């Protein structure tokens, strides 16, 4: 399990924007998470998958599409929390 970053905000109700961790700064493109990779919360529960990677290479942002079985009430609790990629 590798740290993906910190959830910055929620867009469109079912997508999260994650600010990439400092270890991603200027990393090799092969070290970035792949689209479709599972995203986990601090309790190692699967919350979604990597949908896209945007922004500058020095500080990428990751778009996470939240799984449909995740309750809406839980989504807002992830803002400003660390998330991980498997």
C-alpha positions in Angstrom: 0.0 0.0 0.0 1.4 3.4 -1.0 0.3 6.8 0.1 -1.6 8.6 -2.7 -2.1 11.9 -1.0 -4.6 14.1 0.9 -8.2 14.6 -0.3 -8.5 18.2 -1.3 -12.2 18.4 -2.2 -15.3 16.7 -3.7 -16.6 17.4 -7.2 -19.8 16.3 -8.8 -20.9 14.4 -5.7 -19.1 11.2 -6.6 -15.5 12.2 -7.4 -12.6 13.2 -5.1 -9.6 15.4 -6.0 -6.5 14.2 -4.2 -3.4 16.4 -3.9 -0.5 14.0 -4.7 1.9 13.3 -1.8 5.3 14.9 -1.7 6.9 11.7 -2.8 5.2 12.1 -6.2 6.9 15.5 -6.8 9.1 15.1 -9.9 8.8 11.3 -9.9 9.1 9.1 -12.9 5.9 8.7 -14.9 6.1 4.9 -14.2 5.8 5.7 -10.4 2.5 7.4 -10.7 -0.6 5.4 -9.9 -2.3 3.7 -12.9 -5.8 4.5 -14.0 -8.1 2.0 -12.4 -6.0 1.4 -9.4 -7.9 0.9 -6.2 -7.9 3.8 -3.7 -8.2 3.0 0.1 -8.9 5.0 3.2 -7.0 4.9 6.4 -9.0 1.9 7.5 -7.9 0.1 4.3 -11.5 0.1 3.0 -11.8 0.4 -0.8 -13.4 3.8 -1.6 -12.9 4.2 -5.3 -10.5 4.0 -8.2 -8.1 6.3 -9.9 -9.9 8.0 -12.8 -7.4 10.6 -14.0 -4.2 12.4 -13.1 -4.1 16.1 -13.7 -2.0 19.2 -13.0 1.7 19.9 -13.1 4.2 17.1 -12.8 5.8 18.8 -9.8 2.5 18.4 -7.8 0.0 16.1 -9.5 -3.6 15.9 -8.5 -5.5 12.6 -8.8 -9.2 12.3 -9.6 -10.8 9.4 -7.8 -14.2 8.0 -8.9 -16.0 6.8 -5.8 -17.6 3.3 -5.9 -21.4 3.3 -6.1 -21.8 1.2 -2.9 -20.1 3.9 -0.8 -22.7 5.8 1.2 -22.9 9.6 0.6 -22.7 10.2 4.3 -19.2 8.8 4.4 -17.8 10.8 1.5 -17.4 14.1 3.2 -15.5 12.6 6.1 -12.6 11.9 3.7 -11.9 15.6 3.0 -8.4 16.5 4.4 -7.7 12.8 5.1 -4.9 10.7 3.7 -5.8 8.1 1.1 -3.7 5.2 -0.3 -3.4 3.3 -3.5 -3.0 -0.5 -3.8 
